[in-house]
């Protein structure tokens, strides 16, 4: 899987991530909002960083200003890349059990090797169709 494809998978994974207490303990519950915030704020922060350092620093330090701005621009990309890799990762045993349990309650056939993306799709469907005590 290429870099761009991984970024796109990460964006898709972030877009379908449910904002619900059922998944609040998972790492993605903090990575998804942080990545969304970074995508919104970091381009402006990178430009502001470059302009301020351009005005206040000497010409010898301009490469540092560019490097810092490029780092700020890369932050959302790092989040999407991590999410893309995570979405294709095979589920650990305890989450695989939950995935199969939800599939049984929804009367669906789960994939034999479920991934985090499969789990989140199943959780979204369960949140829409099942009563709250059966998630």
C-alpha positions as CSV (number, residue, x, y, z in Angstrom):
1,X,0.0,0.0,0.0
2,X,1.5,3.3,-1.1
3,X,1.8,6.5,1.0
4,X,-1.0,8.4,-0.7
5,X,-3.3,5.4,-0.5
6,X,-2.5,5.1,3.2
7,X,-3.3,8.8,3.7
8,X,-6.7,8.3,2.0
9,X,-7.5,5.3,4.0
10,X,-6.6,7.3,7.2
11,X,-8.9,10.1,6.1
12,X,-11.7,7.7,5.4
13,X,-11.2,5.9,8.8
14,X,-11.3,9.3,10.6
15,X,-14.4,10.3,8.7
16,X,-16.4,7.2,9.8
17,X,-15.1,7.2,13.4
18,X,-18.1,7.4,15.8
19,X,-18.1,10.0,18.5
20,X,-19.5,7.7,21.2
21,X,-18.6,6.5,24.6
22,X,-18.4,2.9,23.4
23,X,-15.2,3.6,21.6
24,X,-13.8,6.3,23.9
25,X,-11.1,4.0,25.4
26,X,-9.5,3.3,22.0
27,X,-6.4,5.3,21.0
28,X,-8.2,6.6,17.9
29,X,-10.6,8.5,20.1
30,X,-7.8,11.0,20.7
31,X,-5.9,10.7,17.4
32,X,-9.0,11.5,15.2
33,X,-9.9,14.8,16.9
34,X,-6.2,15.8,17.1
35,X,-5.7,15.1,13.4
36,X,-8.8,17.1,12.5
37,X,-7.6,20.0,14.7
38,X,-4.2,19.8,13.1
39,X,-5.7,19.8,9.6
40,X,-7.6,22.9,10.4
41,X,-5.0,24.9,12.3
42,X,-1.6,23.9,11.2
43,X,-1.5,25.4,7.7
44,X,-2.2,28.9,9.2
45,X,0.3,28.2,12.0
46,X,3.0,27.2,9.5
47,X,2.4,30.4,7.5
48,X,2.4,32.5,10.7
49,X,5.5,30.8,11.9
50,X,7.3,31.5,8.6
51,X,6.3,35.2,8.5
52,X,7.2,35.9,12.1
53,X,10.6,34.2,11.8
54,X,11.2,36.0,8.5
55,X,10.7,39.4,10.2
56,X,12.5,38.7,13.4
57,X,15.4,36.4,12.4
58,X,18.4,37.0,10.3
59,X,18.8,35.5,6.8
60,X,21.0,32.8,8.2
61,X,18.1,31.3,10.2
62,X,15.6,31.1,7.3
63,X,16.2,27.4,6.7
64,X,15.2,26.8,10.3
65,X,12.0,28.7,9.7
66,X,11.2,26.7,6.6
67,X,12.0,23.5,8.4
68,X,9.7,24.3,11.4
69,X,6.9,25.3,9.0
70,X,7.2,22.1,7.0
71,X,7.1,20.2,10.3
72,X,3.9,22.0,11.2
73,X,2.4,21.2,7.8
74,X,3.3,17.5,8.2
75,X,1.4,17.0,11.5
76,X,-2.0,16.2,10.0
77,X,-0.3,13.9,7.4
78,X,1.3,12.0,10.3
79,X,-2.1,11.5,11.9
80,X,-3.8,10.3,8.7
81,X,-0.9,8.0,7.9
82,X,-1.1,6.4,11.4
83,X,-4.9,6.1,11.1
84,X,-4.5,4.5,7.6
85,X,-2.1,2.0,8.9
86,X,-4.2,1.3,12.0
87,X,-7.4,0.8,9.9
88,X,-5.7,-2.1,8.1
89,X,-4.3,-3.7,11.2
90,X,-5.7,-7.1,12.3
91,X,-7.7,-6.9,15.5
92,X,-6.3,-8.2,18.8
93,X,-8.2,-11.1,20.3
94,X,-10.3,-9.1,22.7
95,X,-11.5,-6.7,20.0
96,X,-11.9,-9.6,17.5
97,X,-14.3,-11.2,20.0
98,X,-16.3,-7.9,20.3
99,X,-16.4,-7.7,16.5
100,X,-17.8,-11.2,16.2
101,X,-20.2,-10.6,19.1
102,X,-21.6,-7.4,17.4
103,X,-21.9,-9.3,14.0
104,X,-23.9,-12.0,15.7
105,X,-26.3,-9.5,17.3
106,X,-26.7,-7.7,13.9
107,X,-27.1,-11.1,12.2
108,X,-24.2,-10.4,9.9
109,X,-21.3,-12.6,8.8
110,X,-18.0,-11.2,10.0
111,X,-14.8,-11.4,8.1
112,X,-12.5,-14.1,9.4
113,X,-9.6,-11.7,9.8
114,X,-11.3,-8.5,11.0
115,X,-9.4,-5.2,10.9
116,X,-10.0,-2.0,12.9
117,X,-11.9,-0.6,9.9
118,X,-14.2,-3.6,9.9
119,X,-14.8,-3.2,13.6
120,X,-15.6,0.5,13.4
121,X,-18.0,-0.2,10.5
122,X,-19.7,-2.8,12.7
123,X,-19.8,-0.5,15.7
124,X,-21.4,2.3,13.6
125,X,-24.0,-0.2,12.4
126,X,-24.7,-1.4,15.9
127,X,-25.1,2.1,17.2
128,X,-27.7,2.8,14.5
129,X,-29.6,-0.5,14.8
130,X,-29.2,-2.0,18.3
131,X,-30.6,-0.7,21.6
132,X,-28.1,1.0,23.8
133,X,-27.7,-1.9,26.2
134,X,-26.6,-4.3,23.4
135,X,-23.5,-2.4,22.1
